[in-house]
Amino acid sequence: MPTYRPGPVSLALAVLVALFLLLPLLAVIPVSLTPSRMLTMPTGELSLRHYRSLIEDPRWLDSILLSIRIGVVSSLLSTTLALTFSLGVWMFQPRFTAALVGFVLLPMVVPPVVSAVTLYFLLTSVSGISSIFGYDTWLGVAMAHSVMTVPFATVLILVSLSQLDRRIDLAARGLGASVWERATRIIMPNIKFGIVTAALLSFVLSWEEIGVTLFITSVNAITLPRLMWMGLRDNIDPAIAALSVILIIITVLVLVVRSVVTRRRAAA
């Protein structure tokens, strides 16, 4: 097949667009090196004091570990729920499939503040029954995040299932395979990429969630986005800029590794 390469004008426009999108992110690098206690550009002297504060201040490490824990639990829960629902809809094709899918996707459509208020009243009510899953607990935050991420995981898994030949499932059913065997041995291995993608997306969405978290946490479950928000609201801590630089570097490294792995697989 003929390959089409962009011309110089297209490349120049692409570079300009990339610079326009990346320059605001790159501006945080000199801010993270300021010796000042406020978010300001350095006037000449550079300092790594704010990077050291990320290590010396236990609040940052605690919030990072808490966000990772919440993200993992939320990702597992949302992916399990989304996979169970998607398999049931795809395998049994109920009469009201469209209505069921629309109901599951409601958290994606409803304004986040509405979901946040609803989850706030739900978790405060649960707190009266159990203090483990209630308001301002990490398990409560994980459950709330899973509610917000289930629609996205469901969409990804349903897209993967839509590309799967249904005759494979029909053949397995004709040979006497049970529903469990068809789901675990036939269907799931063929959509494993969609399942992994749904889990990763759920983790990322939980990691960066701030709107709902502000409503359902107070002083105990301080996630990393909430701690960053508190730093911006209260004292404009430049450590936030240092943390942003670290997150940008990690993201770039992940994208580079993914690109290298994809190219090696394509060449193999």
C-alpha positions in Angstrom: 0.0 0.0 0.0 1.3 3.5 -0.8 2.4 5.5 2.2 1.4 9.2 2.5 3.8 11.6 4.2 2.8 15.1 5.3 4.3 18.0 3.4 6.4 20.7 5.0 3.4 23.0 5.5 1.5 20.3 7.4 4.6 19.5 9.5 5.1 23.2 10.3 1.4 23.6 11.3 1.6 20.4 13.5 4.8 21.8 15.2 3.0 25.1 15.9 0.0 23.4 17.3 2.2 21.2 19.5 4.1 24.2 20.8 0.9 26.0 21.5 -0.4 23.1 23.6 2.9 22.3 25.4 4.2 25.8 26.2 1.8 26.2 29.2 3.0 22.9 30.5 6.7 23.8 30.1 6.2 27.1 31.9 5.8 25.1 35.1 9.4 24.0 35.0 11.1 27.3 35.9 8.4 28.0 38.4 9.3 24.7 40.2 12.9 26.0 40.5 12.1 29.3 42.2 13.6 29.9 45.6 10.5 31.9 46.6 7.8 30.6 48.9 5.2 31.6 46.3 4.4 30.5 42.8 6.6 33.0 40.9 9.2 32.9 38.1 12.8 32.8 39.4 14.5 36.1 39.1 18.0 34.7 38.7 18.8 32.2 41.5 17.5 28.6 41.1 16.7 26.3 43.9 15.6 22.7 44.4 14.0 23.3 47.8 10.5 22.5 46.6 11.6 19.2 45.2 13.2 18.4 48.6 10.0 19.4 50.3 8.2 16.7 48.4 10.5 14.1 50.0 10.8 15.7 53.4 7.1 16.5 53.9 5.3 13.3 54.8 1.9 14.7 53.6 2.9 14.4 49.9 4.1 10.8 50.2 1.0 9.8 52.2 -1.4 11.5 49.7 0.4 9.8 46.8 0.2 6.3 48.4 -3.5 7.0 49.3 -4.3 8.0 45.7 -2.6 4.9 44.4 -4.5 2.7 46.8 -7.8 4.3 45.9 -7.0 4.2 42.2 -6.2 0.5 42.3 -9.3 -0.5 44.3 -11.6 1.8 42.2 -10.1 0.5 39.0 -10.6 -3.1 40.0 -14.2 -2.5 41.2 -15.3 -0.4 38.2 -13.7 -2.8 35.7 -15.3 -5.8 37.3 -18.7 -4.1 37.3 -18.3 -2.9 33.7 -17.1 -6.3 32.5 -20.0 -8.1 34.2 -22.6 -5.7 32.8 -21.1 -5.7 29.3 -20.9 -9.5 29.1 -24.4 -9.9 30.3 -25.7 -7.4 27.7 -23.7 -8.9 24.9 -24.3 -12.5 25.6 -28.0 -12.5 26.5 -29.2 -9.4 24.5 -32.0 -8.4 26.9 -35.1 -6.6 25.5 -34.2 -3.2 27.0 -30.5 -3.2 26.2 -30.5 0.4 25.1 -32.2 1.5 28.3 -29.9 -0.5 30.4 -26.8 0.9 28.7 -28.2 4.4 29.0 -28.8 4.0 32.7 -25.2 2.8 33.3 -23.8 5.8 31.3 -25.8 8.3 33.4 -22.8 9.4 35.6 -21.0 10.3 32.4 -23.9 12.6 31.3 -25.0 14.1 34.7 -23.0 17.2 35.7 -20.2 16.3 38.2 -21.5 18.6 40.9 -24.9 16.7 40.9 -23.1 13.4 41.2 -20.9 14.8 43.9 -23.8 16.0 46.0 -25.6 12.7 45.5 -22.6 10.7 46.6 -22.1 13.0 49.6 -25.6 12.3 50.9 -25.1 8.6 50.2 -21.8 8.3 52.0 -22.9 10.4 55.0 -25.9 8.0 55.3 -23.7 5.0 55.1 -21.5 6.5 57.8 -24.3 6.0 60.2 -24.2 2.2 59.5 -20.5 1.6 59.0 -17.5 3.9 59.5 -15.4 1.9 57.0 -17.3 2.7 53.8 -18.7 6.1 54.8 -17.8 9.7 54.4 -14.1 10.7 54.5 -12.8 7.2 54.3 -10.6 5.9 51.6 -12.9 3.0 50.8 -15.8 5.4 50.5 -13.7 7.5 48.1 -12.8 4.4 46.1 -16.5 3.4 45.8 -17.5 7.0 44.8 -14.7 7.0 42.1 -15.8 3.7 40.8 -19.3 5.1 40.3 -17.8 7.9 38.2 -15.5 5.6 36.2 -17.8 2.6 35.5 -19.4 4.4 32.4 -16.0 4.9 30.8 -15.0 1.3 31.4 -18.3 0.1 30.1 -17.9 2.0 26.8 -14.4 0.6 26.2 -15.5 -3.0 26.9 -18.7 -2.7 24.8 -16.6 -1.4 21.9 -14.2 -4.4 22.2 -17.2 -6.7 22.3 -18.7 -5.1 19.2 -15.6 -6.1 17.3 -15.9 -9.7 18.4 -17.5 -12.3 16.1 -20.6 -13.5 17.8 -20.3 -16.9 16.0 -17.5 -17.8 18.3 -19.8 -17.6 21.3 -22.6 -19.5 19.4 -20.2 -22.3 18.5 -19.1 -22.6 22.1 -22.7 -22.7 23.3 -23.5 -25.3 20.6 -20.7 -27.5 21.9 -22.2 -27.4 25.4 -20.0 -24.8 27.1 -21.6 -23.2 30.2 -22.1 -19.5 30.5 -19.1 -19.2 32.8 -16.9 -21.2 30.4 -18.0 -19.0 27.5 -17.4 -15.8 29.4 -14.0 -16.8 30.9 -12.5 -19.1 28.2 -13.9 -17.7 25.0 -15.0 -14.1 25.2 -12.7 -12.5 27.8 -9.4 -13.7 26.2 -10.5 -12.1 23.0 -11.2 -8.8 24.6 -8.3 -8.7 27.0 -6.9 -5.5 25.5 -10.2 -3.7 26.0 -10.3 -4.9 29.6 -6.8 -3.8 30.4 -7.5 -0.4 28.7 -10.7 0.0 30.7 -8.7 -0.7 34.0 -6.0 1.8 33.1 -8.4 4.5 32.2 -10.4 3.9 35.4 -7.2 4.2 37.4 -6.2 7.5 35.6 -9.6 9.0 36.1 -9.6 8.0 39.8 -6.1 9.4 40.2 -7.0 12.8 38.9 -10.6 13.1 40.3 -11.0 16.2 42.4 -14.6 17.4 42.0 -16.3 14.5 43.8 -13.4 14.1 46.2 -13.9 17.6 47.5 -17.4 16.8 48.5 -16.8 13.4 50.1 -13.6 14.0 52.1 -12.6 16.3 54.9 -9.4 15.6 56.9 -8.8 11.9 56.8 -8.8 10.9 53.1 -6.5 13.5 51.6 -5.7 12.4 48.0 -3.0 13.9 45.9 -5.4 16.1 43.8 -7.1 17.4 47.0 -3.7 18.2 48.6 -2.7 20.1 45.5 -6.0 22.0 45.5 -5.5 22.8 49.2 -2.0 24.1 48.5 -3.3 26.3 45.7 -6.2 27.6 47.8 -4.4 28.2 51.1 -0.7 29.2 50.5 0.1 28.8 46.8 2.8 26.2 47.6 5.5 26.0 44.8 5.9 22.3 45.6 2.8 21.8 43.5 4.8 23.0 40.5 7.6 20.6 41.4 5.1 17.7 41.6 3.6 18.8 38.3 7.0 18.6 36.6 7.6 15.1 38.0 4.1 13.9 36.8 4.9 15.4 33.3 8.2 13.5 33.2 6.5 10.3 34.2 3.8 10.7 31.6 6.4 11.4 28.8 8.3 8.3 29.8 5.2 6.1 29.8 4.3 7.4 26.3 7.9 6.8 25.0 7.9 3.3 26.4 4.5 2.6 24.9 5.6 3.9 21.5 8.8 1.8 21.5 6.8 -1.3 22.5 4.2 -0.7 19.8 6.9 -0.2 17.1 8.7 -3.4 18.2 5.4 -5.4 18.0 4.7 -3.9 14.6 8.1 -4.9 13.3 8.0 -8.4 14.7 
